[in-house]
Amino acid sequence: MNASNSANREDYILQTVEVSKYFGAVAAVDGLSIAIPRKGVTSIVGPNGSGKSTLINLLSGILPLDEGMVIIDGLGLRVVHAHETPDHSITRTFQEVRLFNQISVMDNILVVLTTRGFWPSLFERSKRRHREQAQEILEKVGMWEKRDSLAMDLSYGQRKLLEIGRAMALNVNIYLLDEPFAGLFPQMLERVKDILKDMRDEGKTIIFVSHNMDIVREMADHLIVLEDGKFLLSGEVENVLNQPQVIAAYLGT
Amino acid sequence: MLSKPPGLRQILELFRNPRGAVSPSRGNIELWANIVILAAAAVFMLVKGATFAVTLGTVFAIWAMLTVSLNLVVGFSGLLSIGHIGFFGLGAYSVAILTSTTSYEQLRTGSIPTFGWPFFAALPVAVVVAGLVALVVGIAFNRFRDDIYVLVSFGFAIIAFNVFLNLRPVTRGAFGIHDVARPQIGSWVLDSELELMLLALVLLAIVVGISWFIVSSSFGRVLTAIREDEQVAEVFGYHVTHYKLAVWVISAMMAGLAGGMFASWTTFIDPNSFILLESVLLVSIVILGGLATIWGSLLGALAFVLLEEGMRFLPGLPQEYVGQARQVVLGVALVLLMLFRPQGLLGRFRL
């Protein structure tokens, strides 16, 4: 596992140990062991079908692990339950944006902010504190004016932003972002970049999947390259991108 | 568009600004649905007189309890259940069995125990029985979603009907149960139609109140999120199965309450009141009135009751065809609505 083996375990906030996921006979993720540094932005790259999205789905409990273990901030898990990921300080966005479509933009954020538990939530009406927090987040992602629209009526870029806002509302430490930059117009792209940079500066761990090497160069500190569900390379972005095998086989630039 | 639920406010607005009603806007269908249905109810009652209006009120209250409670499950939580009538039946049978004092020797199944409980002691039991059965059924159903959910809830309605029909030592089968007790408070027996209507409306108010309390809370917002995307709600820390189970049980308890009221009102029940068709009608009314709106469910139930009772008086329509004609009209209305207004008259959500 490259130079990372020599580093202290404490430096890694998220690790996978020999993780596998099979779809029928095909191993989408195949004995994968990676370690994601606590500090900075990590990008996961690799050709289509290399297991990037599957990895995110495994880490967020959307798919069950077939083999192996995930270590989240020192806690080893063989089963990751999706509804427990916020307790492990993990949240995510989806490659194909998944919002709560037929409720308002405001409610999409409020649903993440409001009190948990059956009785407390049943007796809670809209609280000013939650509304203010939601306003702050919606202003950050530039969606405050759209607060009363249904999420389904937003443009693609707005949906992407709202999804990132919803993840921010959970206020956790680890953000798994599946293709956060895909399909965005330049203006929206800059906005997403700025949001993620702010989050990084607040000390959040950001892990994102991307195909765009220019963005990876700009945004990421660390790079993990996957191939056929297996680990290929990892390290500092420039070091990895300069490896001949990466240049030749996958990235083309 | 996400406006406030329509209702009286919009009708008042009509008086302030009469032109608003004819100018093209998206709220117009909702406004006209309100006006037409409420006006029809008023005209009907005026023409047919007080006695009829009172009966109509009771039937409306019972149907409305069912549609409002079903909307919690279908509209707010996105679980398309067509087994709701089963819980209605459980409530009705609980009250009937516990309160009836008539034993049936002709069944030749030995002597059937009679309990002779007062109505108000039996009603909470009916609610609890419906809730407990819903809990067990719900735990089994929780692994299903979408189309499959429709099928398994369909299965539940069938099973419930067959239990009512065939568990004769308890339900007295096709003979039905006579002499269900009327509600009694102290020495005051509520046995006039007016008293029964008032009680039914009080129970309806309780059901509406609880439903409103749920859907306007943070809990209710989570339900709508689960309806939109279960998996994402899960990722944001909500144990989806618990939420779905909770609302399912609450809704079933409301249906049980309606069933108890129904049994006492008719004083006689048999399995034919709890056939699958009634369940399908219920779902149709909920969709017609609009998913995820309590007012829509009330209005839907009112429209349905008016339609059902009103067709009795259509000139040239023989009495024996009224039942079938009602289904045809409702079916056509549903098809038209799905074509032109898939969210229902006052809907906030499309299936």
Interface residues (C-beta under 8 A of the other chain):
Chain A: S60 G61 I62 A82 H83 E84 T85 P86 D87 T91 R92 F94 R98 L99 F100 N101 Q102 I103 S104 D107 N108 L110 V111 V112 T114 T115 R116 F118 S121 L122 F123 E124 R125 S126 D148 S149 L150 R166 L170
Chain B: M1 L2 F213 I214 S216 S217 S218 F219 R221 V222 T224 A225 R227 E228 D229 Q231 V232 A233 E234 V235 F236 G237 Y238 H239 V240 H242 A246 R348 F349 R350
